[in-house]
Amino acid sequence: MNTKHLTLPSVFMISALALASCADSTAEGDAPEEESAASATPTSDAAAVEPTDRETHEAGGPSPRLAVTYDGGVAVLDGATLEVLSEDEAEGFVRVNPAGDGRHFFLTEGESFRLIDGGTWGEPHGDHDHFYTTDPYVSDLTVDGPAPGHVVSHEGIGTLFFDGNGEIHSYELSELSDLDLGSEEQLETEVAETQEAHHGVAAVFTDGGRFETLGNEDERNGARVLDADGEEVARREECPGVHGEAAGPEGMLAVGCEDGVLIFDGTEFTKIQAEEEYARIGNLFPADDSPIFLGDYNTDSEGEEPMTQVSLVDTASGEISTVDLEAAYNFRSLARGPEGEALVLAEDGQLHVIDPETGELTDQLEIMAEWTEPEEWQEPRPAIRVVDDIAYITEPDAQTLHMVDLGSMEIINSAELDFTPNEIAAVDGRAAVGAQEHEGEHEDGDHDDDHSDDDHSDDDHSDEDHDH
């Protein structure tokens, strides 16, 4: 195993030159420059501090934070050092997703989405941004409803989907940072409903329209698009088992089916058919400016055989190609790299790199010993998340988190944890596409909803993982 410790890539290095242009070292409070947010006291001490009393520190660039769930709680870690900054208890099986604004997470806990401040953000300052950190904070702010499911952000708007009643709660990403987490203030959301409750997903547009899946508690079969008045403008029901929403370039939205992929191009739906009669693509992963989605590929309708093939869905050619890794993987195994490369963390312990244009396996790196997917989807298994050129990979059997430089294909840091990691989510401290534009519009009182030039592939679409 190729491992280096205490060597950080350039994306995480803090340069004194980045701070030289502005002498103000804090955004709030008077913390000395030599203090670091990484020195925050985890868990109980941090929880006793009011959120408004947390010290703020200026950083030399974006400072990623990771949220990692485990049995009985959630931890937030520094993305550069892998130091645990906070731990908080949570009851039952919990899940975690980025909220979409580059700073916050939503913890799925019981019958609610709970907001977590990851404690990292950026603010525009002339022709550049300044970046700041503070202690993470698990708030009491929740959005409640039965069977909370997927979290999606699109064009500066976040969407929370409740499988139990089909409710769609949407919010502007720019509003999250304005919330007073120490008060009883709640996140105001716009609420809509699907035709029937089901395990689904939705994306809300800036003009008030929305994309939503179709189905009921027995089956899911397609998707539709509604305008701002709630009138249906497009529908396609030829997508059995619809799941795995992702956004591509030029306003494209895609969902996986049990026999291919359904594409909405901003005007109408088209279906890209798989060759096999049953070929479930339940999770899709986009890359910036690429017409090709990476997806899983399950040809066993009984779910007894492990997946070894991944799909490359070319929306330009309308074709689906597959790559056989000759090693099993699962729903937490897939990601995209900084150049759009397809990444697959397989049960052979290797991180496999695939050229999405050719389907060629171009590289691999041993991360851990061979492992086997557990029978229950809630049980911990290795997972991968990518920020810039860094892949974060959990190894539950060793209670370890690895940090991989995708440029050099080396493990550059590994941290042993006091808990067994399950789910992992990441925020990078940069304002998401659309978040700053929305923020500026509200300050000026101008609510222009025309965002046709937004790069939708930058949006965070956390509609992945399992079926309930």
Buried (B, 14 or more C-beta within 10 A) or exposed (E): EEEBEEEBBEBBEBEEEBBEEEEEBBBEEEBEEEEBBBEBEBBEEBBEBEBEEBBBBBBBBBBBBBBBBBBBBBBBBBBBBBBBBBBBEBEEBBBBBBBBBBBBBBBBBEEBBBBBBBBBBBEEEEEEBBBBBBBBBBBEBBBEBEBBBBBBBBBBBBBBBBBBEBBBBBBBBBBBBEBEBBEEEEBEBBEBEBEBBBBBBBBBBBEBBBBBBBBBEEEBBBBBBBBEEEEEEBEBBBBBBBBBBBBBBBBBBBBBBBBBBBBBBEEEBEBBBBEBEBBBBBBBBBBBEBBBBBBBBBBEEEEEEBBBBBBBBBBEEEEBBBBEBEBBBBBBBBBBBBBBBBBBBBBBBBBBBBBBEEBEBEBBBEBBEEBEBEEEBEEBBBBBBBBBBBBBBBBBBBBBBBBBBBBBBBBBBBBEBEBBBBBBBBBBBBBBBBBBBBBEBEEEEEEEBEBEEBBBBBBBBBBBBBEE
